[in-house]
């Protein structure tokens, strides 16, 4: 409602409006994720692109099926596309494509639409999709491939084309991730391969250098609250560093804990989700510290070598309570 006179313009709040829109924010984050995908295609082969496409098709297709009767399709905000891309980047390089498609459908269905759509979901949809695959296909989701040989970037593992509910024939060389070697064989990877991405792992989690650059760019562009990734990474470094000081032979050093696994990818693309994380400054610090503590506890004392996905989902569950108890004091109260 606006009233105009010759000299005065009277309008209701808000009086200032952000120029950014939901589609523009999604596209900027998507551009950073696609840079990670380009490296994945060079590192693991063109099969990485097929996995991301399959997961994105499952996410977008599910969104289209359940929203096509609406007056305005929610596909225009690119949130389903981003969910599929992020999910695909968290999957192993040789997972069957139909599993990626199913994970994308589950992420949108159970992680977004069932809650009422964008902005109302409690959990990160991409992580819901991966958690679904982790529970349904634990062997496939933890079968890792070695990096592609030089000149073999166009090769595609036959396991990608395995039929649904049939055992995949893996023709790629399997390799343990640095976290798996540290957890079960007490072998700590060198810093160089971790930093530059010369390791095995999920499609988008290998290059620490690239993920740091993406995170810095998105932070400069103010696409997320910088407190969320900073508190997450600092807390992992502090808690793992304390354990390492107590017993260096039993617990990995903090630098290894920060640069290995999916922590950097999660800190840049998952922890920073504005819908499922706290909106207050103090809440952001609490959320990041909680994620970091859970990551260290699961990695060190749990049965799995990795714990980023579960840590973020558990903290997603308490985000409403964090928001409630960290609201700033009302001015003048």
N, C-alpha and C positions, 0 to 999 in steps of 0.2 A: 504494500500500500504506500503510495507516494502522493503527497500534496504539494503542488507547485503554486507559487505566487510570483510576483514580479521580482522580488529580491531574495526569497528564502525557498530552499528545497528541504522538505521534511520527509524523512523515510524511516522505516523500521530497520532494526538490526538484522543481519550484520552489516556494518558500514564499510568494511574492507573485505574484499573477496580474493581468494587465491586464484591465480591464473591457471594453475595446473588442474587437469581433470583426471578422472579415473583412467580413461583410455591412454592419455599421454604418459601417466606414471607407469602403467602396465607396459607400454611400448618401450620406455627407457630401461626398465628392468629386463624386459625380454631381449633387448639389444645386447645387454651385458651377458645374459645367459647364452645367447647365440655365439658370442665370442668364445665362451667355454666349450660350446659344441664344436666349433671349428677346430680347436686344439684336440678335442677328443677324436675327431675323424682322422686327424693326422697321427695321433698316438695309437689308437686301437683299430683304425680302419673305418671304411664307409658304413660299416654295420652300425656304428654309433648313431649315425643320422637316421637309419631305419628304425632303431629303437625309439628315438625321440619322436619320430613321425607317428609310430604306432601308438605310443602313449598319448600324444596330442590328439590323434584321431579318436581314441576312446573317450577322452575328456570332452572334446568339442561335440562329438556325436551324441553323447549322453545329454549334454546341455541343450542341444538342438531338439532332441526328441521330447524333452520335458518342458521346453519353453516355447515351442513353435506356435502354440495357440495364443500366446500372449500378444498384446498389442505392439509391444516393442521388444525385440529379441535382446536378451542379455549377452549374446555373443559379441555385440558391438563394443563391449568394454575390454575385450581381449583377456579377461581373467581366466577363462577356460583354456585358452591357448597357453598362457603362462603356466597354469597348473600342469598341463601335459608336458611341456618342455622341462620344467623343473623335476617332475617325476621321472621322466626319461633319463635325465642326467644323474639320478641317484641309483640307477639300475646297473647290473653287471653287463659287460660288453657282449656277452654271448647268450643272453636270456632270450627265449623264444618270443617272437613278435606278438603272438596272441596273448601272452602274459602281460606284455607292456600295454596292449590295448585294454585288457581287462582291468589292469591297475588304474589306468586313466579313467575308465568308467566308474570304478569303485570310488576313486578320489572325488570326482564331481558328485556322484550320487550320495555317498555317505558322508562326505566331508563338506559339502556345500548346499546342494539342493534340499536335502532332508531337513536342514536347519532354517530354510526359508530364503536362501539365496545369498548373494554377495553382501558382506557386511554383517551377517547374522550368524555365521558359523563360528563355533567355539574352537575347533581344531584346524590346523593347516591342511587343506585338501590334498596337496601333493604328498604329504607325509602320511595321511590316512590311506592313500592309494598304495604307498610302499609298505605300510604296516599290514594292509590286507594281503599283499603278495608275500610278505614275510611269514604270515601265519598260514597261508594256503600252500605255498611252494617254498618251504625253507631250504631245500637243497639247491634249487635253481637260483634263488636269490643270494646264495652264498658261494656260488661257483664262479671263480674269477679267471680271467684270461690274461696271458702275458701280453705286453705291448706288441704291436705289429712289427714285423721285420722291415728294414729299410726297403722302400720300393713296393711294399705290399699293402699300401693304404687302401687300395681298391678291392682287396680281398674281403669276402663276407663269410663268416662262420656258418656252416650248414645248420647248426643248432638254432639259428634265428628262424628257420622255416619249418621247425618241427610242428607236426599237427597237434591240435588241442588234445590234451589229456593223454598224449603219447610221449614215450621217453625220448628225449632229444639225444641225438648222436653228436657229441662234441668233437670237432676236428681241430680245435685250437689247443694250443699248449696252455695248460692250467698253471696258475701261479698263485702263491699265497700273498695276501696283502701285508704291508709292513706291520699293521696292528696284529694280524694273525700270527706272524712270526714272533713278534714281541710277546704275545699272550701265551702261546703254546710251545715256543722253542727258545724263548729268552734271547732273541736276536734283535738288536736295535739297528735300524737302517741308518745309513749315512745321511747327513743333512742335504748334500747336493742333489741326489735323486729325489728326495722329498720336495725340495724347493722348486726344482725345474720340471717335475712331473715324470721322471723316468722310472715309474713304479706301476704295479697293477692296482686295481681298485675299481670303484664305480666309474661310469662314463665321465662324469664331470668333476670328480673330486681329486684328481691326481696332481695338478699343477698348482702348488701353493702360490707361486709368483703371480700367475694369471688371476687367481681368485683375489689376492690382495689388491691388485691393480683395479679389478672390477669393483671391489668394495670401496676403495678410495674414490673412484669416479662417481659411484652412486651417492657416497656421502657428500662429496663436493656439490653434486647436483641436488642435494637435500631430498633424496628419495626415501630416506629412513632416518630414524633417530640414532645418531652415532653412539649413544650410550648403550644400546642393545648389543651390537657386536663387540664393542670394546670391553664391556663388563663380562661378556661370555668368555672371550679369549683371555682376559686378565685373570679371571677366577680359575680357569683351567690351569694356567701357568702357576698361579699361587698354590693351589691345592696339590697339584702333581709335584711341584717343586718341594713342598713341605714333606711329602712322602719320600721323594728321592733323597732328601737330606737325611731322613731317618734311616733309610736302607738303600743305598745306591745300587746294590746288586739285585734287589728284588723289584724295584719300582723304576719305570722309565723316566728319563730326564724331561723337564717341562718343555723344552724345545721340540722334542720328538712328539709329545702329546699334542702340542698345538698344531704342528704342521702335518700330522698323519691323519689318515681316515677322512671322514666327511665333516670334520669340525669347521674348517674354513668355509666350505661350501654352505654348511648350515648357518654359520654366523653371518654370511653375506646375503643369502637368499631366503632362509627359513626363519631365523630368529627375528628378522626385520619386517616380517609380515605385519602391516598396520592393523589388521583385523583381529588377529589372535594373540597379540602382545599388548602389554600395558600402554596406556596413553600418557601417564604422568612421568615426570623425570625420575622421581624416587622409585616408582614402579618399574621403570626400565632397568635401573640398576639392580633391583631385587630379582627381576626376571632373569637377567643375564647371569647373576651370581648363582641362582638356582639351577640354571641349565649347566653352567660350568661344573658345579659340585656334583650333579647327577652324572654328567659325562665321566668324570674321574672315578666315581664310585662304581659305575657299571663296567667301565673298562678294566679297572684294577681288581675289583672284588666280585664282579658278576661272571656269569658263564659265557658271555659273548665278548668278542674283542672290541666291538663298537657299541656305542650307546647314545649317539647324537640324536637319532630319530626318537627314541623313547624319552630322552631328557626333554626335548622340545615339546612333545605331546603332553607329557606330564605337567610341564609348566603352563602349557595352553589351558589346561583344566583349571588352574588356580588363578588365571589372569583376571577374571571378574572380581575375585576377592582382593587381589593386589590393587586393582583400580579403586575399589571401594575404600580401602584403608590407607591409601596414599594420596588422596585428594588434597590439594593445597588449601590452606586456610583461606576462607572468604575475606576479602579486603575489608578491614574495619572490625572484624569479629575478634 
